[in-house]
Every structure is written in C-alpha cells, then in structure tokens.
Amino acid sequence: MIKTDIIIIGAGPVGLFTIFEAGLMNLRCHVVDAAPQVGGQLTEIYPKKPIYDIPGFPSVLAKDLVDNLMEQAAPFKPGFTLAETAIKFEKKDSLFEVTTAEGTVHQAPVIIIAGGLGSFEPRKPLHISNLSNYENKGILYAIKEPDVYLEKQIVISGGGDSALDWAIYFAQNQKRKISVVHRSSLFRAHKDSVSKLYELEKEGKIDIYTDSEVVDLKGEDKLETVVIKRKDGKEIEVDVDFWFPLFGLVPSLKFLSDWGLDIEKNSIKVDNTLDYQTNVSGVFAVGDINTYEGKLKLILCGFHEATLAVQSAYKIVYPDKKKSMRYTTVQGIQGF
C-alpha cells in the first residue's frame, strides 16, 4: 500500500502544479494516471503546440511546460503510479483508499482529482475481430519500459507524434528493422520527426507502409503475424513479436461512476466559493474535470483552483496545526 498526504488523480499540468503547491505546505503527494507518462493532453495530443496564456511565458511549447512543471515539483519528491487507471474508491475511517485496475492500493486523507477530461483510454482498432485474443500477448497500447522490446520484431501503427517518436527510438537503438503502418499517406507528427522517419527508411532501419492498415492477426498462444492491407487491396504478412497500435487516447469518466460524486455533463460539480471541494468531504476536483458557475477551462484557472484546494487539504491532514501562508520570495523552496 502506498501511503501519502494527498492522492492526485491525473498527471496533467494542473495535477503537476498541485504537487508544487502541496509541497509548499509540507504535504506529500502521490499521482495516479492511466497514461504511461505525465503531461495529460499536453503530452498525448499536442506536445509541440505553443501555449500563450501561461503567466510569464509569452509562448511555451506544451512539452516544455510539462518539463518545467516536473522540474518545479521535483524538490518535493512526488510518487507516481502511471499506466494504471484508478477504478475503486472507498473511505475507511478518516482515510481514502484508491485502487487501480492492476491492484495498486493508495491511501491518504485527501484526494485531489485533476483528471482533465477524464482518464484516457487507448483508442483501439475495433475493426479487428480477434483483437482481444492478443492483448497483452503481443499487443500493447503503451510503452512503459522500451528497453524490454529492444531486438524484438516490432510493428507500430499510427501517424502522430507518439507513434513516430517510438518508431525513431527503436530504429536508432536496435539492429532489427521495425515496421510503421499508417492508413494515410501523410503523417500528423512534427515535420522533423517525419523527415527523420524517412531518413531511417533510406538507411534500411524502417519499413514504412502508408495508405495501409493492420486488418488481421495470427498466432497460436501469442501474436506472431500481422496482416497489413494496402489501399490497392494487396495484403502483406509481417512476422512480429510486438504490435503497438498507437492511435492516441480517448477521455472517459467511467472510473468515477461509483465514487458517489455529483456529476454534471461529464464534469464534477464543486463548491467554488471556497476550495473546489466536491460533495464528498475531503475530495477536491480541479482543472478541466470540474464545473461550477462561470467555469473557464484554462490551465491557469486550474492552477488557481489547485492552490486553494491545497490550503483546505492542509487543514484536513493537520487539523490541529495552523499554517500561515508565506511568500516563496521569503521562505524559498524547501524540498523534502
């Protein structure tokens, strides 16, 4: 069991900033996220997109903002449970327990939900009838420990930044040729990544199948072959150890369905007159996942909400202590 002061559900920008604000109050945090890496939408959907409404930054790339938030949170030594979806929620005496689908249990007196649009689930190629037969038996939707797959026969499907970034990584770090399959002739990834992909193809390190998609899977106890169908109807069979369909993630609030929270139009209702607490005492919701009159879904608004939520969280964790706010210009940043 992982014990902490605050369980943060969601490792997007607001969740990461919550770590910093909690650290200033001497509160420890552990973050749970269904995605295999931190950053939420900023990492998964638009890592190279410039953001213009972060105070002090006329423009900052989404990925750079995530890196900066991680650096800012680092002195407070947060814990992370990534690529695991929180599915079970219960309160035992004065403590909450949050359990993931993989069985990891987290315990704390306070929960701050900073889940953005919800938990992100992989977008699956549902046109393949026997897909479920090979999930976790050669099909994986996230790459948590890339070195495990080095020198394996790899096929990656997708045309976005994540797909190309991983394709380039494997092509540069192993001797075996990998395959990239994309249903369009144009990639959505950053142009530098696309250029690098084609350079690696010329070097004989990557086979690129554009205007193509995986339509069938073969194998006895595990995945052994993917069948790739081109736009002209021709089918090609490729031997494979691992197939990574990296089609992005879709948001879902299913993980909150049994938490007893007041949900309105796929958002959590909170009290914005004080601290963004939900109808369940000790559970807060900040950022895009909450709703209240006048709500604006902006990152900077989520930062503000997190700051106030942490102030109330301190009173729950330390009911007998009084903590007076001191400016960081006075107290500095005192990590754990």
Phi and psi in degrees as GROMACS dihedral restraints (atoms count N, CA, C in turn):
[ dihedral_restraints ]
;  ai    aj    ak    al  type     phi  dphi    fc
    3     4     5     6     1   -95.7    20    10
    4     5     6     7     1   119.1    20    10
    6     7     8     9     1  -109.3    20    10
    7     8     9    10     1   137.6    20    10
    9    10    11    12     1  -155.4    20    10
   10    11    12    13     1  -178.5    20    10
   12    13    14    15     1   -86.2    20    10
   13    14    15    16     1   -40.9    20    10
   15    16    17    18     1  -133.4    20    10
   16    17    18    19     1   127.8    20    10
   18    19    20    21     1   -92.4    20    10
   19    20    21    22     1   121.1    20    10
   21    22    23    24     1  -102.9    20    10
   22    23    24    25     1   121.3    20    10
   24    25    26    27     1   -95.6    20    10
   25    26    27    28     1   106.3    20    10
   27    28    29    30     1   118.5    20    10
   28    29    30    31     1   122.6    20    10
   30    31    32    33     1  -108.0    20    10
   31    32    33    34     1    30.7    20    10
   33    34    35    36     1   -77.4    20    10
   34    35    36    37     1  -172.4    20    10
   36    37    38    39     1   -60.2    20    10
   37    38    39    40     1   -38.4    20    10
   39    40    41    42     1   -70.3    20    10
   40    41    42    43     1   -40.1    20    10
   42    43    44    45     1   -61.7    20    10
   43    44    45    46     1   -40.9    20    10
   45    46    47    48     1   -67.9    20    10
   46    47    48    49     1   -38.6    20    10
   48    49    50    51     1   -69.3    20    10
   49    50    51    52     1   -29.6    20    10
   51    52    53    54     1   -60.4    20    10
   52    53    54    55     1   -36.5    20    10
   54    55    56    57     1   -57.7    20    10
   55    56    57    58     1   -46.4    20    10
   57    58    59    60     1   -62.5    20    10
   58    59    60    61     1   -49.2    20    10
   60    61    62    63     1   -62.9    20    10
   61    62    63    64     1   -38.4    20    10
   63    64    65    66     1   -66.5    20    10
   64    65    66    67     1   -39.0    20    10
   66    67    68    69     1   -61.3    20    10
   67    68    69    70     1   -37.2    20    10
   69    70    71    72     1   -61.9    20    10
   70    71    72    73     1   -24.4    20    10
   72    73    74    75     1   -97.8    20    10
   73    74    75    76     1    13.6    20    10
   75    76    77    78     1    61.7    20    10
   76    77    78    79     1    33.4    20    10
   78    79    80    81     1  -108.5    20    10
   79    80    81    82     1   130.7    20    10
   81    82    83    84     1   -87.4    20    10
   82    83    84    85     1   147.8    20    10
   84    85    86    87     1  -129.9    20    10
   85    86    87    88     1   149.0    20    10
   87    88    89    90     1  -131.1    20    10
   88    89    90    91     1   131.5    20    10
   90    91    92    93     1  -107.5    20    10
   91    92    93    94     1   134.3    20    10
   93    94    95    96     1  -117.1    20    10
   94    95    96    97     1   131.2    20    10
   96    97    98    99     1  -149.0    20    10
   97    98    99   100     1   141.8    20    10
   99   100   101   102     1   -73.0    20    10
  100   101   102   103     1   -21.9    20    10
  102   103   104   105     1   -78.2    20    10
  103   104   105   106     1   154.5    20    10
  105   106   107   108     1   -79.6    20    10
  106   107   108   109     1    -4.2    20    10
  108   109   110   111     1  -144.5    20    10
  109   110   111   112     1   162.8    20    10
  111   112   113   114     1   -78.4    20    10
  112   113   114   115     1   164.1    20    10
  114   115   116   117     1   116.1    20    10
  115   116   117   118     1   -16.7    20    10
  117   118   119   120     1    57.1    20    10
  118   119   120   121     1  -136.0    20    10
  120   121   122   123     1   -61.1    20    10
  121   122   123   124     1   -33.1    20    10
  123   124   125   126     1   -60.8    20    10
  124   125   126   127     1   -35.4    20    10
  126   127   128   129     1   -86.1    20    10
  127   128   129   130     1   -43.0    20    10
  129   130   131   132     1   -79.2    20    10
  130   131   132   133     1   -35.6    20    10
  132   133   134   135     1  -106.6    20    10
  133   134   135   136     1   -44.4    20    10
  135   136   137   138     1  -142.8    20    10
  136   137   138   139     1    64.0    20    10
  138   139   140   141     1   -62.4    20    10
  139   140   141   142     1   -27.5    20    10
  141   142   143   144     1   -98.8    20    10
  142   143   144   145     1     7.5    20    10
  144   145   146   147     1   -82.2    20    10
  145   146   147   148     1   132.3    20    10
  147   148   149   150     1   -75.3    20    10
  148   149   150   151     1   140.4    20    10
  150   151   152   153     1  -114.3    20    10
  151   152   153   154     1   134.5    20    10
  153   154   155   156     1  -112.1    20    10
  154   155   156   157     1    -6.5    20    10
  156   157   158   159     1  -112.5    20    10
  157   158   159   160     1    28.6    20    10
  159   160   161   162     1   -94.3    20    10
  160   161   162   163     1   119.8    20    10
  162   163   164   165     1   -52.8    20    10
  163   164   165   166     1   133.4    20    10
  165   166   167   168     1    87.1    20    10
  166   167   168   169     1    -8.0    20    10
  168   169   170   171     1  -122.9    20    10
  169   170   171   172     1   102.9    20    10
  171   172   173   174     1   -53.9    20    10
  172   173   174   175     1   -34.0    20    10
  174   175   176   177     1  -158.7    20    10
  175   176   177   178     1   137.3    20    10
  177   178   179   180     1  -145.8    20    10
  178   179   180   181     1   134.1    20    10
  180   181   182   183     1   -67.4    20    10
  181   182   183   184     1   144.8    20    10
  183   184   185   186     1   -54.4    20    10
  184   185   186   187     1   -45.2    20    10
  186   187   188   189     1   -63.9    20    10
  187   188   189   190     1   -38.6    20    10
  189   190   191   192     1   -66.5    20    10
  190   191   192   193     1   -36.3    20    10
  192   193   194   195     1   -63.1    20    10
  193   194   195   196     1   -42.7    20    10
  195   196   197   198     1   -61.4    20    10
  196   197   198   199     1   -44.8    20    10
  198   199   200   201     1   -60.1    20    10
  199   200   201   202     1   -41.7    20    10
  201   202   203   204     1   -66.1    20    10
  202   203   204   205     1   -40.1    20    10
  204   205   206   207     1   -65.3    20    10
  205   206   207   208     1   -37.2    20    10
  207   208   209   210     1   -66.2    20    10
  208   209   210   211     1   -40.9    20    10
  210   211   212   213     1   -64.4    20    10
  211   212   213   214     1   -38.8    20    10
  213   214   215   216     1   -66.5    20    10
  214   215   216   217     1   -35.2    20    10
  216   217   218   219     1   -82.4    20    10
  217   218   219   220     1   -20.0    20    10
  219   220   221   222     1   -53.2    20    10
  220   221   222   223     1   -39.7    20    10
  222   223   224   225     1   -60.2    20    10
  223   224   225   226     1   -17.9    20    10
  225   226   227   228     1  -101.1    20    10
  226   227   228   229     1    10.5    20    10
  228   229   230   231     1    46.5    20    10
  229   230   231   232     1    58.0    20    10
  231   232   233   234     1   -69.8    20    10
  232   233   234   235     1   154.0    20    10
  234   235   236   237     1  -100.1    20    10
  235   236   237   238     1   156.3    20    10
  237   238   239   240     1  -136.0    20    10
  238   239   240   241     1   135.0    20    10
  240   241   242   243     1  -118.2    20    10
  241   242   243   244     1   102.6    20    10
  243   244   245   246     1  -108.2    20    10
  244   245   246   247     1   159.6    20    10
  246   247   248   249     1    60.1    20    10
  247   248   249   250     1    29.2    20    10
  249   250   251   252     1  -137.0    20    10
  250   251   252   253     1   128.6    20    10
  252   253   254   255     1   -91.9    20    10
  253   254   255   256     1   129.4    20    10
  255   256   257   258     1   -71.5    20    10
  256   257   258   259     1   120.2    20    10
  258   259   260   261     1  -121.7    20    10
  259   260   261   262     1   -22.2    20    10
  261   262   263   264     1  -122.4    20    10
  262   263   264   265     1   135.3    20    10
  264   265   266   267     1  -136.1    20    10
  265   266   267   268     1   127.8    20    10
  267   268   269   270     1  -152.7    20    10
  268   269   270   271     1   156.2    20    10
  270   271   272   273     1  -113.0    20    10
  271   272   273   274     1   128.6    20    10
  273   274   275   276     1  -120.5    20    10
  274   275   276   277     1   110.6    20    10
  276   277   278   279     1    58.1    20    10
  277   278   279   280     1  -118.3    20    10
  279   280   281   282     1  -100.3    20    10
  280   281   282   283     1     8.0    20    10
  282   283   284   285     1  -118.5    20    10
  283   284   285   286     1   144.6    20    10
  285   286   287   288     1   -95.2    20    10
  286   287   288   289     1   145.8    20    10
  288   289   290   291     1  -122.0    20    10
  289   290   291   292     1   127.6    20    10
  291   292   293   294     1  -118.7    20    10
  292   293   294   295     1   123.3    20    10
  294   295   296   297     1  -114.9    20    10
  295   296   297   298     1   137.3    20    10
  297   298   299   300     1   -90.4    20    10
  298   299   300   301     1   169.6    20    10
  300   301   302   303     1   -60.7    20    10
  301   302   303   304     1   -27.0    20    10
  303   304   305   306     1   -86.1    20    10
  304   305   306   307     1    -1.7    20    10
  306   307   308   309     1    95.2    20    10
  307   308   309   310     1     4.4    20    10
  309   310   311   312     1   -74.1    20    10
  310   311   312   313     1   127.2    20    10
  312   313   314   315     1  -105.7    20    10
  313   314   315   316     1   133.3    20    10
  315   316   317   318     1  -122.6    20    10
  316   317   318   319     1   141.5    20    10
  318   319   320   321     1  -133.1    20    10
  319   320   321   322     1   133.8    20    10
  321   322   323   324     1  -164.1    20    10
  322   323   324   325     1   158.1    20    10
  324   325   326   327     1   -78.6    20    10
  325   326   327   328     1   -13.2    20    10
  327   328   329   330     1  -136.1    20    10
  328   329   330   331     1   141.4    20    10
  330   331   332   333     1  -122.7    20    10
  331   332   333   334     1   131.9    20    10
  333   334   335   336     1  -119.4    20    10
  334   335   336   337     1   114.5    20    10
  336   337   338   339     1   -90.1    20    10
  337   338   339   340     1   116.3    20    10
  339   340   341   342     1  -126.2    20    10
  340   341   342   343     1    49.0    20    10
  342   343   344   345     1   -84.3    20    10
  343   344   345   346     1    12.6    20    10
  345   346   347   348     1    59.6    20    10
  346   347   348   349     1  -121.6    20    10
  348   349   350   351     1   -88.2    20    10
  349   350   351   352     1     3.7    20    10
  351   352   353   354     1   124.0    20    10
  352   353   354   355     1  -176.6    20    10
  354   355   356   357     1   -73.3    20    10
  355   356   357   358     1   138.6    20    10
  357   358   359   360     1   -92.9    20    10
  358   359   360   361     1   125.9    20    10
  360   361   362   363     1  -109.6    20    10
  361   362   363   364     1   147.6    20    10
  363   364   365   366     1   -63.7    20    10
  364   365   366   367     1   140.5    20    10
  366   367   368   369     1   -80.9    20    10
  367   368   369   370     1   115.0    20    10
  369   370   371   372     1   -98.2    20    10
  370   371   372   373     1   150.2    20    10
  372   373   374   375     1   -79.1    20    10
  373   374   375   376     1    82.2    20    10
  375   376   377   378     1   -71.4    20    10
  376   377   378   379     1    -7.6    20    10
  378   379   380   381     1   -74.5    20    10
  379   380   381   382     1    -7.9    20    10
  381   382   383   384     1   -95.4    20    10
  382   383   384   385     1   114.0    20    10
  384   385   386   387     1   -67.1    20    10
  385   386   387   388     1   -33.1    20    10
  387   388   389   390     1  -101.9    20    10
  388   389   390   391     1    23.8    20    10
  390   391   392   393     1   -55.3    20    10
  391   392   393   394     1   -48.2    20    10
  393   394   395   396     1   -63.6    20    10
  394   395   396   397     1   -21.9    20    10
  396   397   398   399     1   -64.5    20    10
  397   398   399   400     1   -25.5    20    10
  399   400   401   402     1  -116.0    20    10
  400   401   402   403     1     4.0    20    10
  402   403   404   405     1   -65.0    20    10
  403   404   405   406     1   129.1    20    10
  405   406   407   408     1    65.4    20    10
  406   407   408   409     1    11.8    20    10
  408   409   410   411     1  -126.6    20    10
  409   410   411   412     1    38.6    20    10
  411   412   413   414     1   126.2    20    10
  412   413   414   415     1   -20.8    20    10
  414   415   416   417     1  -106.8    20    10
  415   416   417   418     1   124.8    20    10
  417   418   419   420     1  -135.0    20    10
  418   419   420   421     1   141.6    20    10
  420   421   422   423     1  -101.4    20    10
  421   422   423   424     1    -1.1    20    10
  423   424   425   426     1  -147.5    20    10
  424   425   426   427     1   151.6    20    10
  426   427   428   429     1  -116.1    20    10
  427   428   429   430     1   100.8    20    10
  429   430   431   432     1   -90.0    20    10
  430   431   432   433     1   -42.3    20    10
  432   433   434   435     1  -127.6    20    10
  433   434   435   436     1    86.1    20    10
  435   436   437   438     1   -59.2    20    10
  436   437   438   439     1   -30.8    20    10
  438   439   440   441     1   -63.8    20    10
  439   440   441   442     1   -22.0    20    10
  441   442   443   444     1   -63.3    20    10
  442   443   444   445     1   -28.7    20    10
  444   445   446   447     1  -100.3    20    10
  445   446   447   448     1     1.9    20    10
  447   448   449   450     1   -64.6    20    10
  448   449   450   451     1   142.5    20    10
  450   451   452   453     1    66.4    20    10
  451   452   453   454     1    19.3    20    10
  453   454   455   456     1  -102.1    20    10
  454   455   456   457     1   159.7    20    10
  456   457   458   459     1   -81.0    20    10
  457   458   459   460     1   112.9    20    10
  459   460   461   462     1  -118.7    20    10
  460   461   462   463     1   136.0    20    10
  462   463   464   465     1  -122.1    20    10
  463   464   465   466     1   130.3    20    10
  465   466   467   468     1  -118.2    20    10
  466   467   468   469     1   128.9    20    10
  468   469   470   471     1  -108.4    20    10
  469   470   471   472     1   139.5    20    10
  471   472   473   474     1   136.5    20    10
  472   473   474   475     1   158.8    20    10
  474   475   476   477     1  -128.2    20    10
  475   476   477   478     1    11.5    20    10
  477   478   479   480     1   -96.0    20    10
  478   479   480   481     1  -173.8    20    10
  480   481   482   483     1   -61.0    20    10
  481   482   483   484     1   -43.2    20    10
  483   484   485   486     1   -62.1    20    10
  484   485   486   487     1   -46.9    20    10
  486   487   488   489     1   -60.3    20    10
  487   488   489   490     1   -46.1    20    10
  489   490   491   492     1   -72.4    20    10
  490   491   492   493     1   -36.4    20    10
  492   493   494   495     1   -59.6    20    10
  493   494   495   496     1   -43.9    20    10
  495   496   497   498     1   -71.6    20    10
  496   497   498   499     1   -37.6    20    10
  498   499   500   501     1   -59.8    20    10
  499   500   501   502     1   -44.9    20    10
  501   502   503   504     1   -65.0    20    10
  502   503   504   505     1   -41.1    20    10
  504   505   506   507     1   -59.2    20    10
  505   506   507   508     1   -50.2    20    10
  507   508   509   510     1   -67.4    20    10
  508   509   510   511     1   -39.2    20    10
  510   511   512   513     1   -63.3    20    10
  511   512   513   514     1   -33.1    20    10
  513   514   515   516     1   -85.1    20    10
  514   515   516   517     1   -15.2    20    10
  516   517   518   519     1  -116.8    20    10
  517   518   519   520     1     4.9    20    10
  519   520   521   522     1  -143.1    20    10
  520   521   522   523     1   163.6    20    10
  522   523   524   525     1   -86.4    20    10
  523   524   525   526     1   -25.8    20    10
  525   526   527   528     1   -76.9    20    10
  526   527   528   529     1   141.8    20    10
  528   529   530   531     1   -72.7    20    10
  529   530   531   532     1   140.3    20    10
  531   532   533   534     1  -111.0    20    10
  532   533   534   535     1   166.9    20    10
  534   535   536   537     1  -120.8    20    10
  535   536   537   538     1   140.8    20    10
  537   538   539   540     1  -122.0    20    10
  538   539   540   541     1   128.1    20    10
  540   541   542   543     1  -119.1    20    10
  541   542   543   544     1   129.0    20    10
  543   544   545   546     1  -140.8    20    10
  544   545   546   547     1   134.0    20    10
  546   547   548   549     1   -74.0    20    10
  547   548   549   550     1   -11.9    20    10
  549   550   551   552     1  -112.4    20    10
  550   551   552   553     1   167.3    20    10
  552   553   554   555     1   -87.6    20    10
  553   554   555   556     1   -11.2    20    10
  555   556   557   558     1  -114.7    20    10
  556   557   558   559     1   135.6    20    10
  558   559   560   561     1   -92.7    20    10
  559   560   561   562     1   147.1    20    10
  561   562   563   564     1   -88.4    20    10
  562   563   564   565     1    -8.6    20    10
  564   565   566   567     1   -71.8    20    10
  565   566   567   568     1   170.5    20    10
  567   568   569   570     1   -58.5    20    10
  568   569   570   571     1   142.0    20    10
  570   571   572   573     1   -60.2    20    10
  571   572   573   574     1   -31.8    20    10
  573   574   575   576     1   -64.1    20    10
  574   575   576   577     1   -38.7    20    10
  576   577   578   579     1   -67.6    20    10
  577   578   579   580     1   -40.2    20    10
  579   580   581   582     1   -62.9    20    10
  580   581   582   583     1   -44.1    20    10
  582   583   584   585     1   -60.9    20    10
  583   584   585   586     1   -42.8    20    10
  585   586   587   588     1   -64.7    20    10
  586   587   588   589     1   -37.5    20    10
  588   589   590   591     1   -59.3    20    10
  589   590   591   592     1   -46.9    20    10
  591   592   593   594     1   -71.2    20    10
  592   593   594   595     1   -29.3    20    10
  594   595   596   597     1   -63.6    20    10
  595   596   597   598     1   -42.8    20    10
  597   598   599   600     1   -68.1    20    10
  598   599   600   601     1   -30.4    20    10
  600   601   602   603     1   -65.0    20    10
  601   602   603   604     1   -43.1    20    10
  603   604   605   606     1   -63.1    20    10
  604   605   606   607     1   -31.1    20    10
  606   607   608   609     1   -79.6    20    10
  607   608   609   610     1    -2.3    20    10
  609   610   611   612     1    80.1    20    10
  610   611   612   613     1    19.6    20    10
  612   613   614   615     1  -100.5    20    10
  613   614   615   616     1   -13.5    20    10
  615   616   617   618     1  -139.5    20    10
  616   617   618   619     1   138.8    20    10
  618   619   620   621     1  -102.8    20    10
  619   620   621   622     1   124.7    20    10
  621   622   623   624     1  -107.7    20    10
  622   623   624   625     1   125.9    20    10
  624   625   626   627     1  -115.4    20    10
  625   626   627   628     1    97.7    20    10
  627   628   629   630     1   -95.6    20    10
  628   629   630   631     1   165.8    20    10
  630   631   632   633     1    50.8    20    10
  631   632   633   634     1    39.9    20    10
  633   634   635   636     1  -143.8    20    10
  634   635   636   637     1   161.2    20    10
  636   637   638   639     1  -154.3    20    10
  637   638   639   640     1   154.6    20    10
  639   640   641   642     1   -75.4    20    10
  640   641   642   643     1   125.8    20    10
  642   643   644   645     1  -117.1    20    10
  643   644   645   646     1   -14.6    20    10
  645   646   647   648     1  -154.0    20    10
  646   647   648   649     1   157.8    20    10
  648   649   650   651     1  -130.6    20    10
  649   650   651   652     1   144.3    20    10
  651   652   653   654     1  -135.8    20    10
  652   653   654   655     1   150.2    20    10
  654   655   656   657     1   155.9    20    10
  655   656   657   658     1   154.1    20    10
  657   658   659   660     1   -81.6    20    10
  658   659   660   661     1   -86.5    20    10
  660   661   662   663     1   -87.0    20    10
  661   662   663   664     1   -17.5    20    10
  663   664   665   666     1  -148.5    20    10
  664   665   666   667     1   170.6    20    10
  666   667   668   669     1   -66.6    20    10
  667   668   669   670     1   130.8    20    10
  669   670   671   672     1  -124.5    20    10
  670   671   672   673     1   -27.2    20    10
  672   673   674   675     1  -146.6    20    10
  673   674   675   676     1   138.1    20    10
  675   676   677   678     1  -110.6    20    10
  676   677   678   679     1   142.1    20    10
  678   679   680   681     1  -103.2    20    10
  679   680   681   682     1   118.6    20    10
  681   682   683   684     1  -103.9    20    10
  682   683   684   685     1   126.6    20    10
  684   685   686   687     1  -109.3    20    10
  685   686   687   688     1   125.6    20    10
  687   688   689   690     1   -86.0    20    10
  688   689   690   691     1   167.1    20    10
  690   691   692   693     1   -61.3    20    10
  691   692   693   694     1   -30.5    20    10
  693   694   695   696     1   -80.4    20    10
  694   695   696   697     1     2.8    20    10
  696   697   698   699     1    96.3    20    10
  697   698   699   700     1   -12.8    20    10
  699   700   701   702     1   -70.7    20    10
  700   701   702   703     1   138.0    20    10
  702   703   704   705     1  -110.0    20    10
  703   704   705   706     1   139.1    20    10
  705   706   707   708     1  -126.6    20    10
  706   707   708   709     1   132.2    20    10
  708   709   710   711     1  -100.3    20    10
  709   710   711   712     1   130.2    20    10
  711   712   713   714     1  -124.4    20    10
  712   713   714   715     1   125.3    20    10
  714   715   716   717     1   -67.6    20    10
  715   716   717   718     1   143.9    20    10
  717   718   719   720     1  -152.2    20    10
  718   719   720   721     1   143.8    20    10
  720   721   722   723     1   -94.7    20    10
  721   722   723   724     1   -39.6    20    10
  723   724   725   726     1  -139.7    20    10
  724   725   726   727     1   133.9    20    10
  726   727   728   729     1  -115.2    20    10
  727   728   729   730     1   125.7    20    10
  729   730   731   732     1  -111.0    20    10
  730   731   732   733     1    99.4    20    10
  732   733   734   735     1   -80.5    20    10
  733   734   735   736     1   101.4    20    10
  735   736   737   738     1  -106.2    20    10
  736   737   738   739     1    74.9    20    10
  738   739   740   741     1   -98.7    20    10
  739   740   741   742     1    13.3    20    10
  741   742   743   744     1    91.2    20    10
  742   743   744   745     1  -175.3    20    10
  744   745   746   747     1  -123.1    20    10
  745   746   747   748     1   152.5    20    10
  747   748   749   750     1  -118.3    20    10
  748   749   750   751     1   138.5    20    10
  750   751   752   753     1   -77.7    20    10
  751   752   753   754     1   148.6    20    10
  753   754   755   756     1  -151.4    20    10
  754   755   756   757     1   142.9    20    10
  756   757   758   759     1  -105.0    20    10
  757   758   759   760     1    16.2    20    10
  759   760   761   762     1   -58.6    20    10
  760   761   762   763     1   -32.6    20    10
  762   763   764   765     1   -65.7    20    10
  763   764   765   766     1   -16.9    20    10
  765   766   767   768     1   -96.6    20    10
  766   767   768   769     1    -0.6    20    10
  768   769   770   771     1   -61.5    20    10
  769   770   771   772     1   -29.8    20    10
  771   772   773   774     1  -108.6    20    10
  772   773   774   775     1    19.2    20    10
  774   775   776   777     1   -91.2    20    10
  775   776   777   778     1    -5.0    20    10
  777   778   779   780     1    74.5    20    10
  778   779   780   781     1    17.7    20    10
  780   781   782   783     1   -86.6    20    10
  781   782   783   784     1   152.3    20    10
  783   784   785   786     1   -81.8    20    10
  784   785   786   787     1   106.6    20    10
  786   787   788   789     1  -104.1    20    10
  787   788   789   790     1   134.3    20    10
  789   790   791   792     1  -135.4    20    10
  790   791   792   793     1   115.0    20    10
  792   793   794   795     1    51.4    20    10
  793   794   795   796     1    53.7    20    10
  795   796   797   798     1    62.4    20    10
  796   797   798   799     1    25.3    20    10
  798   799   800   801     1  -136.4    20    10
  799   800   801   802     1   158.3    20    10
  801   802   803   804     1   -94.6    20    10
  802   803   804   805     1   125.0    20    10
  804   805   806   807     1   -73.6    20    10
  805   806   807   808     1   135.4    20    10
  807   808   809   810     1  -133.9    20    10
  808   809   810   811     1   164.4    20    10
  810   811   812   813     1   -92.1    20    10
  811   812   813   814     1   107.8    20    10
  813   814   815   816     1   -91.1    20    10
  814   815   816   817     1     4.3    20    10
  816   817   818   819     1   -77.9    20    10
  817   818   819   820     1   -14.5    20    10
  819   820   821   822     1  -137.7    20    10
  820   821   822   823     1   -65.6    20    10
  822   823   824   825     1  -145.1    20    10
  823   824   825   826     1    10.1    20    10
  825   826   827   828     1    65.0    20    10
  826   827   828   829     1    36.1    20    10
  828   829   830   831     1   -82.2    20    10
  829   830   831   832     1   147.4    20    10
  831   832   833   834     1   -84.6    20    10
  832   833   834   835     1  -172.8    20    10
  834   835   836   837     1   -72.3    20    10
  835   836   837   838     1    -9.9    20    10
  837   838   839   840     1  -100.6    20    10
  838   839   840   841     1   114.9    20    10
  840   841   842   843     1   -58.7    20    10
  841   842   843   844     1   129.7    20    10
  843   844   845   846     1    94.6    20    10
  844   845   846   847     1    -5.2    20    10
  846   847   848   849     1  -114.5    20    10
  847   848   849   850     1   121.3    20    10
  849   850   851   852     1  -112.6    20    10
  850   851   852   853     1   156.9    20    10
  852   853   854   855     1  -134.9    20    10
  853   854   855   856     1   127.0    20    10
  855   856   857   858     1  -132.2    20    10
  856   857   858   859     1   155.2    20    10
  858   859   860   861     1    84.3    20    10
  859   860   861   862     1  -159.6    20    10
  861   862   863   864     1   -62.8    20    10
  862   863   864   865     1   -18.0    20    10
  864   865   866   867     1   -78.7    20    10
  865   866   867   868     1   -13.1    20    10
  867   868   869   870     1  -100.9    20    10
  868   869   870   871     1   168.0    20    10
  870   871   872   873     1  -146.1    20    10
  871   872   873   874     1   145.9    20    10
  873   874   875   876     1  -165.5    20    10
  874   875   876   877     1   168.5    20    10
  876   877   878   879     1   -62.0    20    10
  877   878   879   880     1   127.8    20    10
  879   880   881   882     1    85.2    20    10
  880   881   882   883     1     9.4    20    10
  882   883   884   885     1   -59.4    20    10
  883   884   885   886     1   135.3    20    10
  885   886   887   888     1  -120.4    20    10
  886   887   888   889     1   126.3    20    10
  888   889   890   891     1   -87.8    20    10
  889   890   891   892     1    76.6    20    10
  891   892   893   894     1  -125.3    20    10
  892   893   894   895     1   146.2    20    10
  894   895   896   897     1   -58.0    20    10
  895   896   897   898     1   -42.9    20    10
  897   898   899   900     1   -65.5    20    10
  898   899   900   901     1   -31.2    20    10
  900   901   902   903     1   -67.7    20    10
  901   902   903   904     1   -38.1    20    10
  903   904   905   906     1   -63.3    20    10
  904   905   906   907     1   -37.2    20    10
  906   907   908   909     1   -59.7    20    10
  907   908   909   910     1   -44.5    20    10
  909   910   911   912     1   -62.2    20    10
  910   911   912   913     1   -45.9    20    10
  912   913   914   915     1   -61.1    20    10
  913   914   915   916     1   -42.0    20    10
  915   916   917   918     1   -62.6    20    10
  916   917   918   919     1   -38.9    20    10
  918   919   920   921     1   -61.4    20    10
  919   920   921   922     1   -45.0    20    10
  921   922   923   924     1   -71.5    20    10
  922   923   924   925     1   -36.8    20    10
  924   925   926   927     1   -61.5    20    10
  925   926   927   928     1   -40.4    20    10
  927   928   929   930     1   -65.4    20    10
  928   929   930   931     1   -35.4    20    10
  930   931   932   933     1   -59.2    20    10
  931   932   933   934     1   -43.4    20    10
  933   934   935   936     1   -73.3    20    10
  934   935   936   937     1   -32.5    20    10
  936   937   938   939     1   -60.8    20    10
  937   938   939   940     1   -37.7    20    10
  939   940   941   942     1   -59.6    20    10
  940   941   942   943     1   -40.2    20    10
  942   943   944   945     1   -66.6    20    10
  943   944   945   946     1   -28.3    20    10
  945   946   947   948     1   -77.6    20    10
  946   947   948   949     1   -43.2    20    10
  948   949   950   951     1   -70.3    20    10
  949   950   951   952     1   -40.2    20    10
  951   952   953   954     1  -124.6    20    10
  952   953   954   955     1    74.8    20    10
  954   955   956   957     1   -64.4    20    10
  955   956   957   958     1   -21.2    20    10
  957   958   959   960     1   -99.4    20    10
  958   959   960   961     1     1.9    20    10
  960   961   962   963     1  -110.2    20    10
  961   962   963   964     1   150.8    20    10
  963   964   965   966     1  -115.1    20    10
  964   965   966   967     1   121.6    20    10
  966   967   968   969     1  -111.5    20    10
  967   968   969   970     1   118.2    20    10
  969   970   971   972     1   -94.6    20    10
  970   971   972   973     1   135.1    20    10
  972   973   974   975     1   -70.7    20    10
  973   974   975   976     1   132.0    20    10
  975   976   977   978     1  -124.1    20    10
  976   977   978   979     1   140.9    20    10
  978   979   980   981     1   -65.6    20    10
  979   980   981   982     1   144.1    20    10
  981   982   983   984     1   -64.0    20    10
  982   983   984   985     1   -24.2    20    10
  984   985   986   987     1   -67.0    20    10
  985   986   987   988     1   -20.2    20    10
  987   988   989   990     1   -96.5    20    10
  988   989   990   991     1   -50.2    20    10
  990   991   992   993     1   -88.7    20    10
  991   992   993   994     1   -16.1    20    10
  993   994   995   996     1    73.4    20    10
  994   995   996   997     1  -167.1    20    10
  996   997   998   999     1  -113.0    20    10
  997   998   999  1000     1   104.5    20    10
  999  1000  1001  1002     1  -103.3    20    10
 1000  1001  1002  1003     1    98.4    20    10
 1002  1003  1004  1005     1   -75.6    20    10
 1003  1004  1005  1006     1   175.9    20    10
